[in-house]
């Protein structure tokens, strides 16, 4: 239809119909504007609730009480909350006291968690290790171990005596000495109780003396804690020692 014909046809339309059409169109616009406002308000409300309140909780057993454990982002860790003091132990005690499972593997994942003890927060990390070799313990090569450790593993050191684990990175290979958790491992604080097995099956007793890491700068571990290994230069050197120690 050309422009002249359209103009003529429009000129033949009764003005009342044009006015009524404009009124209906205006009502429709106001109606959709009102619905759009409701949708926008609902979206904002949902965003606020989601942003503020949502945390992925770790299910806990009835053996844990008055507390919750949730995954958090690294930036949500409250800096300076925790401190640790190493109990003095000899090299033989480090190998024997906790009867650690000793494995070689690769860091697959690092998660950070907040433990809410009846309103009092503590922070920890969970390191997932893909096991390649086993020197001691009932662990299968090819399996994965989730190991509870100090806050901020693999980044900023938030606990004292955690210099070694601060070197931990995704994809890094290492030899790890992990304590298996059992029913006796209970963390009680501020009127709340955590059955530690609810969070992970394994743990590092501290963030300093239970790992030997193959970093870009070379082998990193607590050399003062292991006089027999002070001259070790590679992870293979540590492996040869472990194989002799636990043969």
N, C-alpha and C positions, 0 to 999 in steps of 0.2 A: 504494500500500500504506500503510495507516494505522499509527500508532505502536504500538498494542496488538498488532496482528497481527505486526509485525516483532519485537516483544519476545518473543512466544510462540515464533516460529520460531527465534529465536536461543537460546531456552531449550532447545529440542529438539536442538540441535547438540551432538555429542559433544565434551567438553572437549579430547580429544586433537587433534581437527582444528583447534580454535581455536589451541592452542599451536603446532602445526606451521605453521599459516598465519602466526603472528607471527614464527616463526623464519625462514621464507622471506622475509617482508617485510623483516626486519632485515638478512638477507644482501644483498638487493637494494639497500637503502639504503647499506650499507657499500661495495658494488660501485660504485655511482654516485658515492659520495663519493671513492673512490680514483681513478676516471676523471676526475672534476672537478678533483681535485688535480693530476693530470698535465697537463690542459689549461691550468690556471692557471699552472703552472710554465713550460710551453712558451711561453705568452703573455708572461710576464715576461721570459724569456730573449730572445724575439724583439724585445721592446720595447727591451731594453738594447742589443742588437746594432744595431738600426735607429737608435736615438737617438744612439748613440756613433759608429758607424762609417760610416753611409751619407752619401755626398756625390755629387752628380751631376757626373760627370767630363766634361770637354770632350775629345773624341778628338784625339789629336796624331799628326802624321806621323812617319815615320822620321827626319826632319830635326831633331826634338826628342829629347833624350836625358836620362836620369836625373832626370826630373821629371814632375809631374802638375799639371793645372789643374782646379779644381773651383769650381762655383757655391756661394756661401755667403750666409747672411743678413747684413744690415748690422751687427747686433750682434756678429757673429763676427769682424769686422775688428779686428785687433790695433792699438789706438790707439798712435800714435807710432812705428810701425815705419818709416815712410818720410819722406824729406825731399827737397825739390827746390830747385835753384838755377837761376834763369833765365839763359841765355846772352844777353848784351846784343846786341840786333839793332835795326837801323833799321827804319822803316816799310816801305821798299822791300824790305829783306831778308825781312821777315815775309811779304810777298806773293810773293816769288820763290824763296827758298832751297829750300823743300820742294816748290815747285810745287803748292800745295794745291788740292784740289778745293773750290770755294766754292759752297755751296748754302743755300737757305732751306728751313726745314722745321719739323716739330713733334716734340717728344720723345715717343716711343711707349713706351719701356721703359728702366728703369735696373736693371742687374744688377751684383752684386758678386762678385768671384772671388778665390780664393786660389791663388797660384802657388808650388808646392813645389819649390824648387831643391835637390834632393838633401838634403832635411831643413831647408832654410832657407826661411822663408816670406816672400813679398811679397804686397802687396794692390793690386788695381786695380779699376776699374769699367768696364762696357761700356754705352754709351749707344746706344740704337736710335733713329734719326731717320727719320721719314717725310718724304721729299723732296717739296717742292712746286715749287720753282724752282731752276734751275741757272745759275750765272754763269760758272763755269769747271770743266772736267773732264768725263770720260766717265761721267756719272751720268745716269740716266733719271728725269725727274719721275714721281712715283708709286711709285718704288722705295723700299727701306729701306736705310739704311747702319748697320752696327754699328761703333761707334767706341770704341777702347780709350783709356782716360784714367786720371787719378790716382784713388787710393782715396777712397771716400766721396763720389763725385759726387752732388750733389743733397741733401746733408745736412751732417754735420759735416766740417769741413775737416781732413783727416789729413796733408796735405802742405803745406808752405809754398808761397807763390806760387800758390795755387789759389782765391783769393777769388771770382773770377768763376764758375767752375764750381760752387762751393758754392751758388750761387743757382739752379742748374738744378732744374726740377721737371717731373713728368709733365704732359703737355699743353701745356707752354710752347713758344712759337714763338721761333725765333732764326735768325740767319745764322751758318753754321758753316764754318770753314776747316779741312779735314781732309787729313792726309798719307796717301797711299795706301801701304800696306805692300807690299814686294816681297821677293824671296829674300835681299836684302842685310840685311834687318832681323832681326838675330840678337841675342838677349839671353842672355849667358853669365854664370853666377854659381855659385860654390861647386861647381864640377865638373859643372854641368848646363847644358844649352843649350835655349833655346826658339826655334823658328822662329815669329816673331810672327804671321805669316799664319795659323798654325794656330788662333789665337784670334780675330782679326778682320782684315778687309781694310783698315781705316782706323784712324787714331789721331790724337789731338791731341798735338802736340809738347810742350805743357805745358797746365796747367789755367787759364791766365790770359789768354792773348793771342789765342786762336783761335776765339772765339765772341762774338757780340753778342746779348744776350738781352732779350726783351720781358717784363719782370717787372711785378708789380702796382705796384711803386714807380717804374716807368719803365724807360728803356733802360739796361742795364748792360753795360759792356765796359771794357777797359783803355785809358782815354783817353790816358794818358801815352805809350802805345806807338804811338798813331795821331794825330799832330798834325793831320793833314788832317781828322780826324773829331771833334775835340774839341767842336765846336758841335752835333753831331748830337743830335736829341731823340727821334727815332722810328726804328723798324726800316726804314721806308720811306726815311728819309734815308740809312741805310747801304746800302740796295738801290740807290738812285740813284747813289751813289758807285761801288759794285761794277760796275754796268752800264757806267759810263763807263770804269772801270779795265780791264775785260776785254772791251770791245766789239771 
